């Protein structure tokens, strides 16, 4: 969700560099330290909804028009196989919208590739992964191109050099062989700001340039290039400050939120981007459907590792609960914030004291959601507090999403 409403320039991430900064139909709503609604928007080249629609239309064509003159049956089957082979493959490239931390000499560029249904996430999709096999992806490398922001300049042919390779900004090959990705790849490419400045001086006149457009291009064997376009303010001014006031975000998902609908970012790059955004604190509200006792403990260890005098990281939770108004097939999300006096103890279960996280299944229809009253009792007993997450933005009906109802959920005499 939003980090701080004082920042109004979300990161544009588009499939067309000419429209960077405007909404694109390919933009996926993933969160990366967003300050208005989100600081990062990631263009997912292979969109699940469009793939399913396209796959369905292809199948209908095969069955209904198998002998049409325009397409042979063999061609249709070949196209269907190609779509199936690429189902669920996910590419992501993202960066902070603004750089305010003058002590950080680099621009963090986060890269991720998922080769089909992930095996590590705590979701129904992870359970299906054992039945799905696919050929490994073969990553050759990645090229990064930079130009002054706006439509008045075009990207040049030469990528930004970040190493000894003449072919790629980031060369993934080893001994001439591509990097094999059987399941997942995560990488943060630290791009020196000095290298960006040198590259701009070599290829463009009229500097210095404060805002730039990035073109990030994945190159793989047997695949078309996967391209992403971002805009970054390289020298954003510091935010206004008031004595005794600290800027932060109460609803942020890090890498422990990991499901096909939402994917967070590792805490290392989260911290780096938060400092660039000008934040002082961050509450990690990862989804209860993605958590377990072990994962919640692991998250605390990471929080303690990255917590320092510059950024306060606090572990909370976004709990999936049953809507009091429609408990059968609908759920709502509640933000659970820990006790201010002891935030690290979590939300202990009276029946199982070692369970300090509120668990609510995996989000599937077959998984029972936690009643709101039970979730509130756990949170209150821990000394914490809660409020409705995105109350006017219902969860998708495909995920049993419901809407918050003030009377039914909070003011009912025998509230559920």
Buried (B, 14 or more C-beta within 10 A) or exposed (E): BBBBEEBEBBBBBBBEBEEBBEEBEBBBEBBBBBBBEBBBBBBBBBBBEEBEEEBEEBEEBBEEEEEEEEBEEEEBBEBBEEBEEBBBBBBBBBBBBBBBBEEBEBBBBBBBBBBBBBBEBBBBBBBEBEEEEBEEBBBBBBBBBBBBBBEEBEBBEEBBBBEEBEEBBBBBBEEEEBBBBEBBBBBBBEBEBEBBBEBBEEBBEEEEBBBBBBBBBBBBEEBEEBBBBBBBBBEBEEBEEEEEEEBBBBBBBBBBBBBBBBBBBBBBBBBBBBBBBBBBBBBBBBBBBBBBBEBBEEBBEBBEEBBEEEBBBBBBBBBBBBBBBBBEEBBBBBBBBBBEEEBEBBBBBEEEEEBBBBBBBBBEEEBEBBBBBBBBEBBEEBBBBBEBBBBEEBBEEEBBBBBBBEEBBEEBEEBB
